[in-house]
Amino acid sequence: MRSIFINGRFLSQPITGTQRYGHELLRSLDSLLAESEPDVPPITVLIPSSVRTVPPYRHLQVAQVGNYSGQIWEQFELPHYAKGGLLFTPCGGAPLLHRRNIITIHDAAVIAAPLGYSRIFRTWYQFLNRWLCRSALHILTVSNFSKEELIKWYGAKAERITVSYLGSEHVLRTEPERDFLEKHQLRRFEYVLSVGSRNPNKNLRGLVDTIPYLVKSKIQVAIAGLNDPKVFGKLRIADNLVCDLGYVNDSELRTLYENAACFVFPSFYEGFGLPPLEALALGCPIVVANSSALSEIFKDNALMCNPNDPSDIADKILQICNNTPVNGRVSNQTFASRFQWDDCAKITWKVVERFAKAN
């Protein structure tokens, strides 16, 4: 079997949806190989020297290599240390100088919904993804919607793409932060929650624009996620019905999901939609946009809204808040439990192993 390396650059980055995928996939892959595939030769996760915290893997080995970080490390140092082997990149971009790449490309947002990215960022990743979709040995992606997007925008071949859904069980691993609601004056089952970056594609503006329709109900809106004032400051969300929480840790996030009246995700573009799946795993009913991969994943387990119509988003919120009994939240957890990181890891390993054994 050819040597296998994993691009661990994502371990140096803040955790958003794609980095969460990387962390949980490697965690499950490590367990799979340690317990079910013990004879597999060592697999090395290559990481920049800037990484400060390394996960405690049992089978996967970790090597800090190179002197740089970011794109320079990924494009110029990483291919040197992965030379001659198979390189799997779960997040971001694989190095152009490496010939044997398997890569997860989560969506085609940088070209299909470009306004959410800086010009330099989207220009680079449009070029890089187009190149990798044609040169990589195989591509993994997270939904059938994303598969069709990679074919449409980057010219990828359908037979060289494998779909593996994300998992949900990671949100059950952390204990809730009991005092968090009181600290932020949030009332249990009397607020709606949205979680995500302040990328315009997440459509937080559309959520804030629902406030006039929710005033009479006195429902609070809680928004969690890293705040970029250049993007979000103009929304003027300083209002007694809106709680802008900024970044929250995993314990705080679990508390928010478990006690929200519903979770709202009115995104214009999603390759999968991990936050609404996390919400369902903790029993929270969801309202999601009738767009992109959200329709594929959640159509039978969510109220679907028009992301361009704040009145429709508000109407769906009120439907849930007025009609969902607290004891009716168990069915959401049952649906979410079908999405397991172990399944994602098994599909991924099958692809990686096949090409590692090929000449």
C-alpha positions in Angstrom: 0.0 0.0 0.0 1.3 3.5 -0.9 2.1 5.8 2.0 -0.9 7.8 3.1 -0.7 11.4 4.3 -3.5 13.7 5.5 -3.4 17.5 5.1 -3.9 18.8 8.7 -3.7 22.5 8.0 -7.3 22.8 9.3 -6.0 22.0 12.8 -4.5 25.5 12.9 -7.8 27.2 12.0 -10.8 28.3 14.1 -13.6 25.7 14.0 -16.4 26.5 11.7 -18.4 23.9 9.6 -15.6 22.7 7.4 -13.1 22.5 10.2 -15.7 20.6 12.3 -15.9 18.1 9.5 -12.1 17.7 9.5 -11.9 17.2 13.3 -14.8 14.7 13.5 -13.8 12.8 10.4 -10.3 12.2 11.6 -11.5 11.3 15.1 -13.8 8.6 13.6 -11.3 7.5 11.0 -8.7 7.0 13.8 -11.1 4.9 15.8 -12.0 2.9 12.7 -8.4 2.1 11.8 -7.4 1.3 15.4 -10.3 -1.1 16.1 -11.3 -2.6 12.7 -8.3 -2.2 10.5 -5.3 -2.7 12.8 -3.0 -4.0 10.1 -3.2 -0.7 8.1 0.3 0.9 7.9 0.7 4.2 9.8 -1.1 7.2 8.3 0.6 10.5 9.0 -1.3 13.8 9.5 1.0 16.6 8.4 0.5 19.9 10.2 2.2 23.3 10.2 4.5 24.1 13.2 2.0 26.8 14.2 -0.5 24.2 15.5 -0.5 24.3 19.3 -3.0 21.6 20.2 -2.8 18.1 18.6 -5.7 15.6 19.0 -4.8 12.4 20.9 -5.1 9.9 18.0 -4.5 6.1 18.5 -3.6 5.0 15.0 -3.0 8.2 13.1 0.5 9.7 13.5 1.0 13.5 13.6 4.1 15.3 12.2 4.7 19.0 12.5 6.7 19.9 9.4 7.9 23.0 7.6 8.7 26.5 8.7 5.7 28.4 7.3 1.9 28.3 7.6 -1.2 29.1 5.6 -1.1 28.9 1.8 2.7 28.9 1.6 2.9 25.9 3.8 0.1 24.1 2.0 1.2 24.8 -1.6 5.0 24.6 -1.2 6.1 22.8 2.0 3.3 20.2 2.3 3.9 18.5 -1.1 7.6 18.0 -0.2 6.7 16.1 3.0 4.0 14.1 1.2 6.2 13.2 -1.8 5.6 9.8 -3.2 2.5 9.2 -1.1 -1.3 9.6 -1.4 -2.5 12.9 0.1 -6.0 13.3 1.5 -7.2 16.9 2.1 -10.4 17.2 4.1 -10.7 21.0 4.2 -9.5 23.8 2.0 -7.2 23.2 -0.9 -4.7 20.5 -1.9 -1.3 21.5 -3.2 -1.0 21.9 -6.9 2.5 20.4 -6.9 1.4 17.1 -5.5 0.3 14.5 -8.1 -1.8 12.1 -6.0 -4.6 14.1 -4.3 -7.9 13.0 -2.8 -9.8 16.0 -1.6 -13.1 16.9 0.0 -14.6 19.9 -1.7 -17.7 20.9 0.3 -19.5 23.1 -2.2 -19.0 25.5 -5.1 -19.9 28.6 -3.1 -16.9 30.7 -4.1 -18.1 30.6 -7.7 -21.9 30.0 -7.3 -22.4 32.5 -4.5 -19.2 34.7 -4.6 -20.4 37.8 -2.7 -19.7 36.1 0.6 -15.9 36.1 -0.1 -13.2 38.6 -0.7 -12.0 39.0 -4.3 -8.6 37.5 -3.6 -10.0 34.5 -1.7 -12.7 33.7 -4.3 -10.3 34.2 -7.3 -7.8 31.8 -5.8 -10.2 29.1 -4.8 -12.2 29.3 -8.0 -8.9 28.6 -9.9 -7.7 26.0 -7.3 -11.0 24.0 -7.2 -11.3 24.0 -11.0 -7.8 22.6 -11.2 -8.3 20.0 -8.5 -11.7 18.9 -9.9 -9.9 17.9 -13.1 -6.6 16.6 -11.7 -7.4 14.9 -8.3 -7.6 11.2 -8.2 -11.0 11.4 -6.5 -13.2 14.0 -4.9 -15.4 13.6 -1.8 -18.3 16.0 -1.1 -21.0 16.3 1.4 -24.3 16.2 -0.5 -25.8 15.3 -3.9 -26.5 19.0 -4.4 -22.8 19.7 -4.0 -21.9 16.9 -6.4 -24.0 18.5 -9.1 -22.5 21.9 -8.3 -18.9 20.6 -8.7 -19.9 19.1 -12.1 -21.7 22.3 -13.2 -19.2 24.9 -12.1 -15.8 23.1 -12.2 -16.3 20.4 -14.8 -15.8 17.5 -12.4 -16.7 14.0 -13.7 -19.6 12.4 -11.9 -17.8 9.0 -11.7 -14.9 10.6 -9.8 -17.1 12.1 -7.0 -18.3 10.3 -3.9 -20.9 11.7 -1.5 -20.7 11.2 2.2 -23.1 13.0 4.6 -21.8 14.6 7.8 -22.5 13.3 11.3 -24.4 14.8 14.3 -23.2 12.9 17.4 -20.4 15.3 18.3 -23.0 17.7 19.9 -23.9 15.1 22.4 -20.3 14.8 23.7 -20.2 18.1 25.6 -22.2 18.9 28.8 -24.4 22.0 28.6 -23.4 25.3 30.3 -26.2 25.6 32.8 -26.0 29.3 33.7 -25.6 30.5 30.1 -29.2 31.5 29.5 -29.6 33.5 32.6 -26.3 35.3 31.9 -27.7 36.5 28.6 -31.3 37.0 29.8 -32.7 34.4 27.4 -35.9 32.7 28.4 -36.2 28.9 27.8 -38.3 28.0 24.7 -39.0 31.8 24.2 -36.2 32.5 21.8 -35.2 31.5 18.3 -31.6 30.7 17.5 -29.4 31.1 14.5 -25.7 29.9 14.3 -23.2 30.6 11.7 -20.5 32.9 10.4 -21.4 36.4 9.3 -20.9 35.5 5.6 -23.7 37.3 3.6 -24.7 33.9 2.2 -25.9 32.9 5.7 -28.6 35.6 5.3 -28.6 36.9 8.8 -29.9 40.1 7.4 -33.0 38.3 6.4 -33.4 36.9 9.9 -33.0 40.3 11.5 -35.6 41.7 9.1 -38.1 39.3 10.7 -38.1 41.3 13.9 -41.1 43.6 13.0 -43.2 40.4 12.5 -42.2 38.9 15.8 -42.6 42.0 18.1 -46.1 41.1 19.3 -45.1 37.6 20.2 -42.2 38.9 22.3 -40.0 36.1 20.9 -36.3 36.8 21.3 -33.8 36.2 18.6 -30.4 34.8 19.6 -27.5 34.9 17.1 -24.2 33.0 17.7 -21.1 33.1 15.6 -17.9 35.0 15.0 -18.7 38.7 14.4 -17.1 40.7 11.6 -18.2 44.3 12.1 -17.5 45.1 8.4 -20.3 42.7 7.5 -22.7 42.7 10.4 -22.3 46.1 12.0 -24.6 47.7 9.5 -27.5 45.5 10.6 -28.1 47.5 13.8 -29.2 44.6 15.8 -29.0 46.4 19.2 -32.6 45.7 20.2 -34.3 44.2 23.2 -35.5 41.3 21.1 -32.1 40.5 19.6 -29.2 38.9 21.5 -25.9 38.9 19.5 -23.8 36.3 21.4 -20.8 36.3 19.2 -18.5 33.3 19.5 -19.8 30.5 21.8 -18.0 27.3 22.9 -19.4 23.8 22.5 -21.0 23.7 25.9 -22.7 27.1 25.4 -23.9 26.0 22.0 -25.5 22.8 23.3 -27.4 24.9 25.9 -28.6 27.2 23.2 -29.9 24.4 21.0 -31.6 22.5 23.8 -33.5 25.5 25.1 -34.5 27.3 21.9 -38.1 27.4 20.7 -36.6 26.7 17.2 -33.5 27.0 15.1 -33.6 29.2 12.0 -31.2 28.8 9.1 -32.3 31.0 6.1 -29.1 30.6 4.1 -29.0 31.3 0.4 -26.4 28.7 -0.3 -25.3 25.6 1.7 -23.3 22.5 0.6 -24.8 20.6 3.6 -26.0 22.6 6.6 -24.4 21.3 9.8 -25.9 23.7 12.3 -29.6 22.6 11.6 -28.5 19.0 11.9 -26.9 19.8 15.3 -30.1 21.4 16.4 -32.1 18.4 15.5 -29.7 16.1 17.3 -30.5 18.0 20.5 -34.3 18.0 19.8 -34.7 21.5 18.5 -37.2 22.0 15.6 -35.8 23.9 12.6 -36.8 26.4 10.0 -34.4 26.3 7.0 -34.4 27.9 3.5 -35.9 26.0 0.6 -32.6 26.3 -1.2 -29.4 24.4 -2.1 -28.6 21.3 -0.1 -31.0 22.2 2.7 -33.9 21.0 0.7 -32.1 17.7 0.1 -31.2 17.0 3.7 -34.0 18.5 5.7 -37.1 18.7 3.5 -39.1 16.1 5.5 -37.9 17.3 9.0 -38.1 21.1 8.8 -40.4 23.9 7.9 -39.0 25.3 4.7 -39.0 29.1 4.2 -38.3 31.5 1.3 -35.0 33.1 2.3 -35.8 36.2 0.3 -39.0 36.9 2.2 -38.7 37.9 5.9 -42.4 37.7 6.4 -42.3 34.0 5.3 -39.4 33.3 7.6 -41.3 34.9 10.5 -44.4 32.9 9.6 -42.6 29.6 9.8 -41.0 30.7 13.1 -44.4 31.5 14.6 -45.8 28.2 13.4 -43.3 26.3 15.3 -43.3 28.5 18.4 -47.1 28.3 18.6 -47.6 24.6 17.8 -44.7 22.4 18.8 -45.1 20.8 22.2 -41.9 20.5 24.2 -42.3 16.7 24.5 -42.5 16.5 20.7 -38.7 17.1 20.3 -37.7 13.5 20.4 -38.5 12.7 16.8 -35.9 15.3 15.7 -33.2 13.4 17.6 -34.3 10.2 15.9 -33.8 11.7 12.5 -30.5 13.3 13.3 -29.1 10.0 14.7 -29.1 8.6 11.2 -26.2 10.9 10.4 -23.1 9.4 11.9 -19.4 10.4 11.6 -18.5 6.7 11.6 -20.4 6.2 8.4 -18.7 9.2 6.9 -15.3 7.8 7.9 -16.1 4.3 6.4 -17.0 5.9 3.1 -13.9 8.1 3.1 -11.6 5.2 4.0 -13.0 3.0 1.3 -12.0 5.7 -1.3 -8.6 6.4 0.3 -7.7 2.7 0.6 -8.7 2.0 -3.0 -6.3 4.6 -4.4 -3.5 3.8 -1.9 -3.5 0.2 -3.2 -3.5 1.3 -6.8 -0.2 1.6 -8.7 
